[in-house]
Amino acid sequence: MAHSPNTLLDSLATKTFAAIEPHLKTVELVHGEVLSEAGNQVTRAYFPHSGVISLVVELSIGDMIETAMIGRDGVLNASSALDGKISLNKAIVQLAGAASTIEVDQLCKIAREFDAFRSLLIRHEQVQFAQAQQSAACNASHSVEARMCRWLLQMRDFASSDDLVLTQEFLAQMLGVRRPSVSLVANTLQKAGLIKYRRGNIRLLDIEGLKAGSCECYGVVKAHYQRMLAG
């Protein structure tokens, strides 16, 4: 019997999950909601059931660039259980959904009590760091079309859906490019039959085609998550 819709929580031993379950509260993740701000003290951790959370960096000129995503196989603010009480990123709900949330003091206590759980959180943070590094390399080296294919595939994996509610403006922010570039690439992908885009909704039609058009970064990041959960 499954413990939780969140893969990370579901992978826990029965005794560990029994310790954490009484402290979990299910909350709605609302699109655009800010869950943490860079430089602020972390008070809660979030284990998504559905939806996607973006970790972003805001620049002084007003641009906002994504460094990593968190979906149902991850957790936001896991570092709070590893004595990192200050958020290094702004976390914003990219795709609406739901999550289990827990106060960081309780998460710290459980991580100290169960070594395997603490080890899992450490591996998760390592994967998040690797994802941020891969994102930086991807933004510097790959075409906008390849990056968009990679990003849409990652969103599909995290959201477990081929239908994504996304505006071109938001997508441009996450990719760190201008909206006209996103519009041009979206039209190209649509004409190729890979996606269908209409009024803030993107439907992925040809997954294999998107994989062929994506850069290597999609497979690299996916492999990181598979190794983490394999333990």
mmCIF file of the C-alpha atoms, coordinates in Angstrom:
data_MODEL
# 
_entry.id   MODEL 
# 
loop_
_atom_site.group_PDB 
_atom_site.id 
_atom_site.type_symbol 
_atom_site.label_atom_id 
_atom_site.label_alt_id 
_atom_site.label_comp_id 
_atom_site.label_asym_id 
_atom_site.label_entity_id 
_atom_site.label_seq_id 
_atom_site.pdbx_PDB_ins_code 
_atom_site.Cartn_x 
_atom_site.Cartn_y 
_atom_site.Cartn_z 
_atom_site.occupancy 
_atom_site.B_iso_or_equiv 
_atom_site.pdbx_formal_charge 
_atom_site.auth_seq_id 
_atom_site.auth_comp_id 
_atom_site.auth_asym_id 
_atom_site.auth_atom_id 
_atom_site.pdbx_PDB_model_num 
ATOM 1   C CA . MET A 1 1   ? 0.000  0.000  0.000   1.00 0.00 ? 1   MET A CA 1 
ATOM 2   C CA . ALA A 1 2   ? 1.367  3.408  -1.000  1.00 0.00 ? 2   ALA A CA 1 
ATOM 3   C CA . HIS A 1 3   ? 2.329  5.838  1.742   1.00 0.00 ? 3   HIS A CA 1 
ATOM 4   C CA . SER A 1 4   ? 1.955  9.021  -0.302  1.00 0.00 ? 4   SER A CA 1 
ATOM 5   C CA . PRO A 1 5   ? 1.492  10.419 -3.846  1.00 0.00 ? 5   PRO A CA 1 
ATOM 6   C CA . ASN A 1 6   ? 4.954  11.949 -3.353  1.00 0.00 ? 6   ASN A CA 1 
ATOM 7   C CA . THR A 1 7   ? 7.557  9.437  -4.556  1.00 0.00 ? 7   THR A CA 1 
ATOM 8   C CA . LEU A 1 8   ? 10.136 10.518 -1.985  1.00 0.00 ? 8   LEU A CA 1 
ATOM 9   C CA . LEU A 1 9   ? 7.747  9.979  0.937   1.00 0.00 ? 9   LEU A CA 1 
ATOM 10  C CA . ASP A 1 10  ? 6.444  6.792  -0.606  1.00 0.00 ? 10  ASP A CA 1 
ATOM 11  C CA . SER A 1 11  ? 9.978  5.359  -0.699  1.00 0.00 ? 11  SER A CA 1 
ATOM 12  C CA . LEU A 1 12  ? 10.365 5.647  3.076   1.00 0.00 ? 12  LEU A CA 1 
ATOM 13  C CA . ALA A 1 13  ? 10.417 2.622  5.334   1.00 0.00 ? 13  ALA A CA 1 
ATOM 14  C CA . THR A 1 14  ? 7.117  2.074  7.160   1.00 0.00 ? 14  THR A CA 1 
ATOM 15  C CA . LYS A 1 15  ? 8.607  3.068  10.532  1.00 0.00 ? 15  LYS A CA 1 
ATOM 16  C CA . THR A 1 16  ? 10.042 6.315  9.126   1.00 0.00 ? 16  THR A CA 1 
ATOM 17  C CA . PHE A 1 17  ? 6.814  7.274  7.390   1.00 0.00 ? 17  PHE A CA 1 
ATOM 18  C CA . ALA A 1 18  ? 4.864  6.532  10.564  1.00 0.00 ? 18  ALA A CA 1 
ATOM 19  C CA . ALA A 1 19  ? 7.057  9.067  12.368  1.00 0.00 ? 19  ALA A CA 1 
ATOM 20  C CA . ILE A 1 20  ? 6.577  11.798 9.776   1.00 0.00 ? 20  ILE A CA 1 
ATOM 21  C CA . GLU A 1 21  ? 2.921  11.230 8.814   1.00 0.00 ? 21  GLU A CA 1 
ATOM 22  C CA . PRO A 1 22  ? 1.294  12.879 11.885  1.00 0.00 ? 22  PRO A CA 1 
ATOM 23  C CA . HIS A 1 23  ? 3.139  16.112 11.106  1.00 0.00 ? 23  HIS A CA 1 
ATOM 24  C CA . LEU A 1 24  ? 2.150  16.301 7.431   1.00 0.00 ? 24  LEU A CA 1 
ATOM 25  C CA . LYS A 1 25  ? -0.562 18.639 6.236   1.00 0.00 ? 25  LYS A CA 1 
ATOM 26  C CA . THR A 1 26  ? -1.984 18.596 2.710   1.00 0.00 ? 26  THR A CA 1 
ATOM 27  C CA . VAL A 1 27  ? -2.106 22.019 1.024   1.00 0.00 ? 27  VAL A CA 1 
ATOM 28  C CA . GLU A 1 28  ? -3.046 23.354 -2.392  1.00 0.00 ? 28  GLU A CA 1 
ATOM 29  C CA . LEU A 1 29  ? -0.264 24.669 -4.613  1.00 0.00 ? 29  LEU A CA 1 
ATOM 30  C CA . VAL A 1 30  ? -1.635 27.704 -6.437  1.00 0.00 ? 30  VAL A CA 1 
ATOM 31  C CA . HIS A 1 31  ? -0.068 28.800 -9.721  1.00 0.00 ? 31  HIS A CA 1 
ATOM 32  C CA . GLY A 1 32  ? 2.238  31.760 -9.123  1.00 0.00 ? 32  GLY A CA 1 
ATOM 33  C CA . GLU A 1 33  ? 2.307  31.285 -5.340  1.00 0.00 ? 33  GLU A CA 1 
ATOM 34  C CA . VAL A 1 34  ? 5.675  32.107 -3.764  1.00 0.00 ? 34  VAL A CA 1 
ATOM 35  C CA . LEU A 1 35  ? 6.646  29.419 -1.238  1.00 0.00 ? 35  LEU A CA 1 
ATOM 36  C CA . SER A 1 36  ? 9.992  30.891 -0.195  1.00 0.00 ? 36  SER A CA 1 
ATOM 37  C CA . GLU A 1 37  ? 12.133 33.955 -0.876  1.00 0.00 ? 37  GLU A CA 1 
ATOM 38  C CA . ALA A 1 38  ? 15.908 34.058 -1.256  1.00 0.00 ? 38  ALA A CA 1 
ATOM 39  C CA . GLY A 1 39  ? 17.529 35.202 1.991   1.00 0.00 ? 39  GLY A CA 1 
ATOM 40  C CA . ASN A 1 40  ? 14.490 34.505 4.146   1.00 0.00 ? 40  ASN A CA 1 
ATOM 41  C CA . GLN A 1 41  ? 14.289 31.947 6.929   1.00 0.00 ? 41  GLN A CA 1 
ATOM 42  C CA . VAL A 1 42  ? 12.708 28.649 5.922   1.00 0.00 ? 42  VAL A CA 1 
ATOM 43  C CA . THR A 1 43  ? 9.723  27.607 8.029   1.00 0.00 ? 43  THR A CA 1 
ATOM 44  C CA . ARG A 1 44  ? 8.160  24.734 6.059   1.00 0.00 ? 44  ARG A CA 1 
ATOM 45  C CA . ALA A 1 45  ? 9.151  21.989 3.634   1.00 0.00 ? 45  ALA A CA 1 
ATOM 46  C CA . TYR A 1 46  ? 6.891  20.857 0.769   1.00 0.00 ? 46  TYR A CA 1 
ATOM 47  C CA . PHE A 1 47  ? 6.570  17.376 -0.753  1.00 0.00 ? 47  PHE A CA 1 
ATOM 48  C CA . PRO A 1 48  ? 4.521  17.827 -3.960  1.00 0.00 ? 48  PRO A CA 1 
ATOM 49  C CA . HIS A 1 49  ? 1.813  15.298 -4.833  1.00 0.00 ? 49  HIS A CA 1 
ATOM 50  C CA . SER A 1 50  ? 1.183  16.997 -8.169  1.00 0.00 ? 50  SER A CA 1 
ATOM 51  C CA . GLY A 1 51  ? 2.120  20.238 -9.876  1.00 0.00 ? 51  GLY A CA 1 
ATOM 52  C CA . VAL A 1 52  ? 5.608  21.703 -10.244 1.00 0.00 ? 52  VAL A CA 1 
ATOM 53  C CA . ILE A 1 53  ? 7.661  24.149 -8.158  1.00 0.00 ? 53  ILE A CA 1 
ATOM 54  C CA . SER A 1 54  ? 10.390 26.233 -9.801  1.00 0.00 ? 54  SER A CA 1 
ATOM 55  C CA . LEU A 1 55  ? 13.528 27.456 -8.071  1.00 0.00 ? 55  LEU A CA 1 
ATOM 56  C CA . VAL A 1 56  ? 14.417 30.777 -9.653  1.00 0.00 ? 56  VAL A CA 1 
ATOM 57  C CA . VAL A 1 57  ? 17.008 33.520 -9.421  1.00 0.00 ? 57  VAL A CA 1 
ATOM 58  C CA . GLU A 1 58  ? 15.842 37.122 -9.749  1.00 0.00 ? 58  GLU A CA 1 
ATOM 59  C CA . LEU A 1 59  ? 18.166 39.666 -11.336 1.00 0.00 ? 59  LEU A CA 1 
ATOM 60  C CA . SER A 1 60  ? 18.287 43.390 -10.599 1.00 0.00 ? 60  SER A CA 1 
ATOM 61  C CA . ILE A 1 61  ? 17.017 44.186 -14.121 1.00 0.00 ? 61  ILE A CA 1 
ATOM 62  C CA . GLY A 1 62  ? 13.805 42.314 -13.312 1.00 0.00 ? 62  GLY A CA 1 
ATOM 63  C CA . ASP A 1 63  ? 14.491 39.063 -15.137 1.00 0.00 ? 63  ASP A CA 1 
ATOM 64  C CA . MET A 1 64  ? 13.694 35.766 -13.429 1.00 0.00 ? 64  MET A CA 1 
ATOM 65  C CA . ILE A 1 65  ? 15.563 32.623 -14.524 1.00 0.00 ? 65  ILE A CA 1 
ATOM 66  C CA . GLU A 1 66  ? 14.827 29.058 -13.458 1.00 0.00 ? 66  GLU A CA 1 
ATOM 67  C CA . THR A 1 67  ? 17.641 26.973 -11.982 1.00 0.00 ? 67  THR A CA 1 
ATOM 68  C CA . ALA A 1 68  ? 15.751 23.781 -11.067 1.00 0.00 ? 68  ALA A CA 1 
ATOM 69  C CA . MET A 1 69  ? 12.308 22.142 -10.864 1.00 0.00 ? 69  MET A CA 1 
ATOM 70  C CA . ILE A 1 70  ? 10.713 20.137 -8.078  1.00 0.00 ? 70  ILE A CA 1 
ATOM 71  C CA . GLY A 1 71  ? 7.881  17.696 -8.722  1.00 0.00 ? 71  GLY A CA 1 
ATOM 72  C CA . ARG A 1 72  ? 6.264  14.717 -7.033  1.00 0.00 ? 72  ARG A CA 1 
ATOM 73  C CA . ASP A 1 73  ? 9.597  12.897 -6.700  1.00 0.00 ? 73  ASP A CA 1 
ATOM 74  C CA . GLY A 1 74  ? 11.193 15.735 -4.755  1.00 0.00 ? 74  GLY A CA 1 
ATOM 75  C CA . VAL A 1 75  ? 10.927 18.142 -1.847  1.00 0.00 ? 75  VAL A CA 1 
ATOM 76  C CA . LEU A 1 76  ? 11.268 21.890 -1.438  1.00 0.00 ? 76  LEU A CA 1 
ATOM 77  C CA . ASN A 1 77  ? 13.471 23.101 1.445   1.00 0.00 ? 77  ASN A CA 1 
ATOM 78  C CA . ALA A 1 78  ? 15.017 19.718 2.264   1.00 0.00 ? 78  ALA A CA 1 
ATOM 79  C CA . SER A 1 79  ? 18.162 21.591 3.292   1.00 0.00 ? 79  SER A CA 1 
ATOM 80  C CA . SER A 1 80  ? 16.194 22.885 6.283   1.00 0.00 ? 80  SER A CA 1 
ATOM 81  C CA . ALA A 1 81  ? 16.522 19.401 7.768   1.00 0.00 ? 81  ALA A CA 1 
ATOM 82  C CA . LEU A 1 82  ? 20.264 19.573 7.177   1.00 0.00 ? 82  LEU A CA 1 
ATOM 83  C CA . ASP A 1 83  ? 20.727 22.792 9.179   1.00 0.00 ? 83  ASP A CA 1 
ATOM 84  C CA . GLY A 1 84  ? 20.356 25.159 6.233   1.00 0.00 ? 84  GLY A CA 1 
ATOM 85  C CA . LYS A 1 85  ? 17.610 27.406 7.582   1.00 0.00 ? 85  LYS A CA 1 
ATOM 86  C CA . ILE A 1 86  ? 18.004 30.234 5.030   1.00 0.00 ? 86  ILE A CA 1 
ATOM 87  C CA . SER A 1 87  ? 16.562 29.880 1.534   1.00 0.00 ? 87  SER A CA 1 
ATOM 88  C CA . LEU A 1 88  ? 19.052 30.376 -1.305  1.00 0.00 ? 88  LEU A CA 1 
ATOM 89  C CA . ASN A 1 89  ? 16.349 30.619 -3.988  1.00 0.00 ? 89  ASN A CA 1 
ATOM 90  C CA . LYS A 1 90  ? 12.944 32.012 -4.639  1.00 0.00 ? 90  LYS A CA 1 
ATOM 91  C CA . ALA A 1 91  ? 10.481 29.122 -4.999  1.00 0.00 ? 91  ALA A CA 1 
ATOM 92  C CA . ILE A 1 92  ? 7.374  29.703 -7.070  1.00 0.00 ? 92  ILE A CA 1 
ATOM 93  C CA . VAL A 1 93  ? 4.550  27.346 -8.045  1.00 0.00 ? 93  VAL A CA 1 
ATOM 94  C CA . GLN A 1 94  ? 4.915  26.873 -11.774 1.00 0.00 ? 94  GLN A CA 1 
ATOM 95  C CA . LEU A 1 95  ? 2.095  24.362 -12.241 1.00 0.00 ? 95  LEU A CA 1 
ATOM 96  C CA . ALA A 1 96  ? -0.791 24.126 -9.781  1.00 0.00 ? 96  ALA A CA 1 
ATOM 97  C CA . GLY A 1 97  ? -1.252 20.983 -7.705  1.00 0.00 ? 97  GLY A CA 1 
ATOM 98  C CA . ALA A 1 98  ? -1.095 19.779 -4.103  1.00 0.00 ? 98  ALA A CA 1 
ATOM 99  C CA . ALA A 1 99  ? 1.608  18.924 -1.577  1.00 0.00 ? 99  ALA A CA 1 
ATOM 100 C CA . SER A 1 100 ? 2.283  17.581 1.887   1.00 0.00 ? 100 SER A CA 1 
ATOM 101 C CA . THR A 1 101 ? 3.911  20.232 4.048   1.00 0.00 ? 101 THR A CA 1 
ATOM 102 C CA . ILE A 1 102 ? 5.720  19.962 7.371   1.00 0.00 ? 102 ILE A CA 1 
ATOM 103 C CA . GLU A 1 103 ? 7.307  22.429 9.787   1.00 0.00 ? 103 GLU A CA 1 
ATOM 104 C CA . VAL A 1 104 ? 11.088 22.435 9.458   1.00 0.00 ? 104 VAL A CA 1 
ATOM 105 C CA . ASP A 1 105 ? 11.650 21.817 13.173  1.00 0.00 ? 105 ASP A CA 1 
ATOM 106 C CA . GLN A 1 106 ? 9.754  18.532 12.916  1.00 0.00 ? 106 GLN A CA 1 
ATOM 107 C CA . LEU A 1 107 ? 11.573 17.624 9.713   1.00 0.00 ? 107 LEU A CA 1 
ATOM 108 C CA . CYS A 1 108 ? 14.924 18.277 11.407  1.00 0.00 ? 108 CYS A CA 1 
ATOM 109 C CA . LYS A 1 109 ? 13.945 16.107 14.372  1.00 0.00 ? 109 LYS A CA 1 
ATOM 110 C CA . ILE A 1 110 ? 12.921 13.176 12.151  1.00 0.00 ? 110 ILE A CA 1 
ATOM 111 C CA . ALA A 1 111 ? 16.045 13.507 9.985   1.00 0.00 ? 111 ALA A CA 1 
ATOM 112 C CA . ARG A 1 112 ? 18.205 13.307 13.110  1.00 0.00 ? 112 ARG A CA 1 
ATOM 113 C CA . GLU A 1 113 ? 16.330 10.239 14.316  1.00 0.00 ? 113 GLU A CA 1 
ATOM 114 C CA . PHE A 1 114 ? 16.375 8.258  11.058  1.00 0.00 ? 114 PHE A CA 1 
ATOM 115 C CA . ASP A 1 115 ? 19.736 8.076  9.285   1.00 0.00 ? 115 ASP A CA 1 
ATOM 116 C CA . ALA A 1 116 ? 18.276 6.603  6.090   1.00 0.00 ? 116 ALA A CA 1 
ATOM 117 C CA . PHE A 1 117 ? 15.847 9.522  5.793   1.00 0.00 ? 117 PHE A CA 1 
ATOM 118 C CA . ARG A 1 118 ? 18.632 12.035 6.348   1.00 0.00 ? 118 ARG A CA 1 
ATOM 119 C CA . SER A 1 119 ? 20.705 10.266 3.702   1.00 0.00 ? 119 SER A CA 1 
ATOM 120 C CA . LEU A 1 120 ? 17.795 10.461 1.256   1.00 0.00 ? 120 LEU A CA 1 
ATOM 121 C CA . LEU A 1 121 ? 17.457 14.211 1.826   1.00 0.00 ? 121 LEU A CA 1 
ATOM 122 C CA . ILE A 1 122 ? 21.196 14.677 1.281   1.00 0.00 ? 122 ILE A CA 1 
ATOM 123 C CA . ARG A 1 123 ? 21.006 12.793 -2.025  1.00 0.00 ? 123 ARG A CA 1 
ATOM 124 C CA . HIS A 1 124 ? 18.026 14.908 -3.022  1.00 0.00 ? 124 HIS A CA 1 
ATOM 125 C CA . GLU A 1 125 ? 19.942 18.126 -2.394  1.00 0.00 ? 125 GLU A CA 1 
ATOM 126 C CA . GLN A 1 126 ? 22.868 16.773 -4.410  1.00 0.00 ? 126 GLN A CA 1 
ATOM 127 C CA . VAL A 1 127 ? 20.500 16.084 -7.310  1.00 0.00 ? 127 VAL A CA 1 
ATOM 128 C CA . GLN A 1 128 ? 19.072 19.607 -7.040  1.00 0.00 ? 128 GLN A CA 1 
ATOM 129 C CA . PHE A 1 129 ? 22.584 21.045 -7.178  1.00 0.00 ? 129 PHE A CA 1 
ATOM 130 C CA . ALA A 1 130 ? 23.427 18.875 -10.194 1.00 0.00 ? 130 ALA A CA 1 
ATOM 131 C CA . GLN A 1 131 ? 20.199 20.003 -11.889 1.00 0.00 ? 131 GLN A CA 1 
ATOM 132 C CA . ALA A 1 132 ? 21.110 23.663 -11.322 1.00 0.00 ? 132 ALA A CA 1 
ATOM 133 C CA . GLN A 1 133 ? 24.589 23.081 -12.770 1.00 0.00 ? 133 GLN A CA 1 
ATOM 134 C CA . GLN A 1 134 ? 23.118 21.318 -15.806 1.00 0.00 ? 134 GLN A CA 1 
ATOM 135 C CA . SER A 1 135 ? 20.637 24.168 -16.282 1.00 0.00 ? 135 SER A CA 1 
ATOM 136 C CA . ALA A 1 136 ? 23.449 26.725 -16.281 1.00 0.00 ? 136 ALA A CA 1 
ATOM 137 C CA . ALA A 1 137 ? 25.405 24.737 -18.878 1.00 0.00 ? 137 ALA A CA 1 
ATOM 138 C CA . CYS A 1 138 ? 22.260 24.220 -20.968 1.00 0.00 ? 138 CYS A CA 1 
ATOM 139 C CA . ASN A 1 139 ? 21.376 27.930 -21.012 1.00 0.00 ? 139 ASN A CA 1 
ATOM 140 C CA . ALA A 1 140 ? 24.904 28.809 -22.093 1.00 0.00 ? 140 ALA A CA 1 
ATOM 141 C CA . SER A 1 141 ? 25.420 26.169 -24.773 1.00 0.00 ? 141 SER A CA 1 
ATOM 142 C CA . HIS A 1 142 ? 22.178 24.948 -26.349 1.00 0.00 ? 142 HIS A CA 1 
ATOM 143 C CA . SER A 1 143 ? 19.651 26.457 -28.735 1.00 0.00 ? 143 SER A CA 1 
ATOM 144 C CA . VAL A 1 144 ? 16.334 27.845 -27.527 1.00 0.00 ? 144 VAL A CA 1 
ATOM 145 C CA . GLU A 1 145 ? 14.500 25.089 -29.427 1.00 0.00 ? 145 GLU A CA 1 
ATOM 146 C CA . ALA A 1 146 ? 16.509 22.297 -27.780 1.00 0.00 ? 146 ALA A CA 1 
ATOM 147 C CA . ARG A 1 147 ? 16.098 23.919 -24.356 1.00 0.00 ? 147 ARG A CA 1 
ATOM 148 C CA . MET A 1 148 ? 12.342 24.269 -24.805 1.00 0.00 ? 148 MET A CA 1 
ATOM 149 C CA . CYS A 1 149 ? 12.010 20.606 -25.809 1.00 0.00 ? 149 CYS A CA 1 
ATOM 150 C CA . ARG A 1 150 ? 14.038 19.617 -22.731 1.00 0.00 ? 150 ARG A CA 1 
ATOM 151 C CA . TRP A 1 151 ? 12.000 21.878 -20.463 1.00 0.00 ? 151 TRP A CA 1 
ATOM 152 C CA . LEU A 1 152 ? 8.645  20.608 -21.730 1.00 0.00 ? 152 LEU A CA 1 
ATOM 153 C CA . LEU A 1 153 ? 9.747  16.997 -21.270 1.00 0.00 ? 153 LEU A CA 1 
ATOM 154 C CA . GLN A 1 154 ? 10.882 17.703 -17.703 1.00 0.00 ? 154 GLN A CA 1 
ATOM 155 C CA . MET A 1 155 ? 7.575  19.396 -16.975 1.00 0.00 ? 155 MET A CA 1 
ATOM 156 C CA . ARG A 1 156 ? 5.753  16.345 -18.343 1.00 0.00 ? 156 ARG A CA 1 
ATOM 157 C CA . ASP A 1 157 ? 7.772  14.033 -16.086 1.00 0.00 ? 157 ASP A CA 1 
ATOM 158 C CA . PHE A 1 158 ? 7.154  16.114 -12.975 1.00 0.00 ? 158 PHE A CA 1 
ATOM 159 C CA . ALA A 1 159 ? 3.473  16.797 -13.725 1.00 0.00 ? 159 ALA A CA 1 
ATOM 160 C CA . SER A 1 160 ? 2.677  13.309 -15.125 1.00 0.00 ? 160 SER A CA 1 
ATOM 161 C CA . SER A 1 161 ? 0.570  14.940 -17.818 1.00 0.00 ? 161 SER A CA 1 
ATOM 162 C CA . ASP A 1 162 ? 0.809  15.794 -21.514 1.00 0.00 ? 162 ASP A CA 1 
ATOM 163 C CA . ASP A 1 163 ? -1.345 18.888 -20.949 1.00 0.00 ? 163 ASP A CA 1 
ATOM 164 C CA . LEU A 1 164 ? 0.459  21.855 -19.410 1.00 0.00 ? 164 LEU A CA 1 
ATOM 165 C CA . VAL A 1 165 ? -1.100 25.187 -18.426 1.00 0.00 ? 165 VAL A CA 1 
ATOM 166 C CA . LEU A 1 166 ? 1.650  27.646 -19.362 1.00 0.00 ? 166 LEU A CA 1 
ATOM 167 C CA . THR A 1 167 ? 1.779  31.097 -20.894 1.00 0.00 ? 167 THR A CA 1 
ATOM 168 C CA . GLN A 1 168 ? 4.513  32.061 -23.348 1.00 0.00 ? 168 GLN A CA 1 
ATOM 169 C CA . GLU A 1 169 ? 5.527  34.874 -20.999 1.00 0.00 ? 169 GLU A CA 1 
ATOM 170 C CA . PHE A 1 170 ? 6.074  32.471 -18.103 1.00 0.00 ? 170 PHE A CA 1 
ATOM 171 C CA . LEU A 1 171 ? 7.913  30.007 -20.327 1.00 0.00 ? 171 LEU A CA 1 
ATOM 172 C CA . ALA A 1 172 ? 10.200 32.795 -21.540 1.00 0.00 ? 172 ALA A CA 1 
ATOM 173 C CA . GLN A 1 173 ? 11.004 33.735 -17.932 1.00 0.00 ? 173 GLN A CA 1 
ATOM 174 C CA . MET A 1 174 ? 11.854 30.165 -17.011 1.00 0.00 ? 174 MET A CA 1 
ATOM 175 C CA . LEU A 1 175 ? 14.126 29.728 -20.049 1.00 0.00 ? 175 LEU A CA 1 
ATOM 176 C CA . GLY A 1 176 ? 15.757 33.135 -19.606 1.00 0.00 ? 176 GLY A CA 1 
ATOM 177 C CA . VAL A 1 177 ? 14.880 34.342 -23.123 1.00 0.00 ? 177 VAL A CA 1 
ATOM 178 C CA . ARG A 1 178 ? 12.616 36.990 -24.650 1.00 0.00 ? 178 ARG A CA 1 
ATOM 179 C CA . ARG A 1 179 ? 8.988  36.195 -25.405 1.00 0.00 ? 179 ARG A CA 1 
ATOM 180 C CA . PRO A 1 180 ? 9.354  36.599 -29.218 1.00 0.00 ? 180 PRO A CA 1 
ATOM 181 C CA . SER A 1 181 ? 11.955 33.794 -29.164 1.00 0.00 ? 181 SER A CA 1 
ATOM 182 C CA . VAL A 1 182 ? 9.549  31.494 -27.311 1.00 0.00 ? 182 VAL A CA 1 
ATOM 183 C CA . SER A 1 183 ? 6.724  32.375 -29.700 1.00 0.00 ? 183 SER A CA 1 
ATOM 184 C CA . LEU A 1 184 ? 8.895  31.574 -32.721 1.00 0.00 ? 184 LEU A CA 1 
ATOM 185 C CA . VAL A 1 185 ? 10.049 28.219 -31.323 1.00 0.00 ? 185 VAL A CA 1 
ATOM 186 C CA . ALA A 1 186 ? 6.536  27.269 -30.141 1.00 0.00 ? 186 ALA A CA 1 
ATOM 187 C CA . ASN A 1 187 ? 5.223  27.907 -33.669 1.00 0.00 ? 187 ASN A CA 1 
ATOM 188 C CA . THR A 1 188 ? 8.046  25.782 -35.121 1.00 0.00 ? 188 THR A CA 1 
ATOM 189 C CA . LEU A 1 189 ? 7.278  22.891 -32.754 1.00 0.00 ? 189 LEU A CA 1 
ATOM 190 C CA . GLN A 1 190 ? 3.564  23.182 -33.488 1.00 0.00 ? 190 GLN A CA 1 
ATOM 191 C CA . LYS A 1 191 ? 4.094  23.120 -37.267 1.00 0.00 ? 191 LYS A CA 1 
ATOM 192 C CA . ALA A 1 192 ? 6.270  20.015 -36.800 1.00 0.00 ? 192 ALA A CA 1 
ATOM 193 C CA . GLY A 1 193 ? 3.380  18.327 -34.983 1.00 0.00 ? 193 GLY A CA 1 
ATOM 194 C CA . LEU A 1 194 ? 5.253  18.047 -31.682 1.00 0.00 ? 194 LEU A CA 1 
ATOM 195 C CA . ILE A 1 195 ? 2.956  20.264 -29.618 1.00 0.00 ? 195 ILE A CA 1 
ATOM 196 C CA . LYS A 1 196 ? -0.367 22.069 -29.790 1.00 0.00 ? 196 LYS A CA 1 
ATOM 197 C CA . TYR A 1 197 ? -0.372 25.543 -28.259 1.00 0.00 ? 197 TYR A CA 1 
ATOM 198 C CA . ARG A 1 198 ? -3.449 27.657 -27.590 1.00 0.00 ? 198 ARG A CA 1 
ATOM 199 C CA . ARG A 1 199 ? -4.159 30.435 -25.081 1.00 0.00 ? 199 ARG A CA 1 
ATOM 200 C CA . GLY A 1 200 ? -1.783 29.402 -22.333 1.00 0.00 ? 200 GLY A CA 1 
ATOM 201 C CA . ASN A 1 201 ? -2.250 25.658 -22.811 1.00 0.00 ? 201 ASN A CA 1 
ATOM 202 C CA . ILE A 1 202 ? 0.396  23.389 -24.301 1.00 0.00 ? 202 ILE A CA 1 
ATOM 203 C CA . ARG A 1 203 ? -0.417 19.809 -25.235 1.00 0.00 ? 203 ARG A CA 1 
ATOM 204 C CA . LEU A 1 204 ? 2.527  17.530 -25.977 1.00 0.00 ? 204 LEU A CA 1 
ATOM 205 C CA . LEU A 1 205 ? 1.652  15.452 -29.050 1.00 0.00 ? 205 LEU A CA 1 
ATOM 206 C CA . ASP A 1 206 ? 4.887  13.696 -30.041 1.00 0.00 ? 206 ASP A CA 1 
ATOM 207 C CA . ILE A 1 207 ? 7.057  12.724 -27.055 1.00 0.00 ? 207 ILE A CA 1 
ATOM 208 C CA . GLU A 1 208 ? 9.658  10.882 -29.131 1.00 0.00 ? 208 GLU A CA 1 
ATOM 209 C CA . GLY A 1 209 ? 9.903  13.874 -31.452 1.00 0.00 ? 209 GLY A CA 1 
ATOM 210 C CA . LEU A 1 210 ? 10.473 16.176 -28.487 1.00 0.00 ? 210 LEU A CA 1 
ATOM 211 C CA . LYS A 1 211 ? 13.155 13.835 -27.162 1.00 0.00 ? 211 LYS A CA 1 
ATOM 212 C CA . ALA A 1 212 ? 14.866 13.893 -30.559 1.00 0.00 ? 212 ALA A CA 1 
ATOM 213 C CA . GLY A 1 213 ? 14.789 17.695 -30.541 1.00 0.00 ? 213 GLY A CA 1 
ATOM 214 C CA . SER A 1 214 ? 15.938 18.014 -26.933 1.00 0.00 ? 214 SER A CA 1 
ATOM 215 C CA . CYS A 1 215 ? 19.509 18.504 -25.808 1.00 0.00 ? 215 CYS A CA 1 
ATOM 216 C CA . GLU A 1 216 ? 21.418 15.919 -23.755 1.00 0.00 ? 216 GLU A CA 1 
ATOM 217 C CA . CYS A 1 217 ? 20.474 17.703 -20.523 1.00 0.00 ? 217 CYS A CA 1 
ATOM 218 C CA . TYR A 1 218 ? 17.044 16.050 -20.339 1.00 0.00 ? 218 TYR A CA 1 
ATOM 219 C CA . GLY A 1 219 ? 18.511 12.563 -20.077 1.00 0.00 ? 219 GLY A CA 1 
ATOM 220 C CA . VAL A 1 220 ? 21.257 13.670 -17.686 1.00 0.00 ? 220 VAL A CA 1 
ATOM 221 C CA . VAL A 1 221 ? 18.843 15.228 -15.177 1.00 0.00 ? 221 VAL A CA 1 
ATOM 222 C CA . LYS A 1 222 ? 16.431 12.279 -15.406 1.00 0.00 ? 222 LYS A CA 1 
ATOM 223 C CA . ALA A 1 223 ? 19.284 9.849  -14.692 1.00 0.00 ? 223 ALA A CA 1 
ATOM 224 C CA . HIS A 1 224 ? 20.240 11.876 -11.590 1.00 0.00 ? 224 HIS A CA 1 
ATOM 225 C CA . TYR A 1 225 ? 16.731 11.416 -10.154 1.00 0.00 ? 225 TYR A CA 1 
ATOM 226 C CA . GLN A 1 226 ? 16.640 7.708  -10.949 1.00 0.00 ? 226 GLN A CA 1 
ATOM 227 C CA . ARG A 1 227 ? 19.965 7.172  -9.146  1.00 0.00 ? 227 ARG A CA 1 
ATOM 228 C CA . MET A 1 228 ? 18.780 9.168  -6.145  1.00 0.00 ? 228 MET A CA 1 
ATOM 229 C CA . LEU A 1 229 ? 15.613 7.127  -5.695  1.00 0.00 ? 229 LEU A CA 1 
ATOM 230 C CA . ALA A 1 230 ? 17.521 3.899  -6.264  1.00 0.00 ? 230 ALA A CA 1 
ATOM 231 C CA . GLY A 1 231 ? 19.438 4.802  -3.137  1.00 0.00 ? 231 GLY A CA 1 
# 
